Amino acid sequence: MLLEPLKAAGQKIALVPTMGALHKGHVSLIDMAKEQADQVVCSIFVNPTQFTDPKDLEKYPRPLEHDIKMLEEAGCDVVFMPSVKEMYPTKENWHIDLGSAEFLLEGEFRKGHYQGVTQIVKKLFDAVDPDLAFFGQKDFQQVLMIENMVAYFKLPVKIITCPIIRENDGLAMSSRNIHLSAQDRVNALVLSRALAYVVDHFKTLPVAQLLEKAKEMIRKTPGVELDYFTIANGKTLLPEQDKDAGNLVALVAAKVGETRLIDNMILS
């Protein structure tokens, strides 16, 4: 209701979907949205259907006052904070074809996760009816799944991926970083270091050697348990050995202490 007259008057609406626990990475999405749209809506909703572990859902940080303050300072126009009852009034059976990439990497470790993600993003799109939606590159596979969902339903929403925002020491900003102990925080830096090694040596070393060195760096770091490190095609997420293939990305996931982190860097 609020946005309908604005849209009718030709204003461009942008949506920045979040689960709260906002940081500078989220603010960068709002900044980019403000450059490209007339009205910026930020949603805060901790979506139960995308959590594969109930404990993870329970301990997800929800610092609401902090979030609202950040959004006010960032110049966000509208904050949309629906309840679970609003978004899921009845039990639903949601399952759509997101392509084979759904079952790789994160999909392998968190089965059903992307069905839950696309389910809530479709609901947010239906509620807000945005022209543009902004997502962070850190969740590389998630953005791909959302693009696939948009194509599946032929939605008139342009998906825009925004660069990863990092701490000064290279750690990718994440709402989960709050759970890292001081030692975990130091150990976690190996993820961005291993990715940076691949980027720096991409032109000179073969893919197999790059992967071997990156994995070795991570495995040698105490308190870090590697789930995967891959150099993949950015559209299929299948491993790629040919450096001239184009559209390549290095992706990593690891458990640091009790916290699971993901990161990536674009290679070509």
Beta strands, then each sheet from edge to edge (+ up, - down):
strand 1: 13-18
strand 2: 39-44
strand 3: 78-80
strand 4: 132-136
strand 5: 158-162
strand 6: 224-233
strand 7: 248-256
strand 8: 259-266
sheet 1: 3+ 2+ 1+ 4+ 5+
sheet 2: 6+ 7- 8+
end
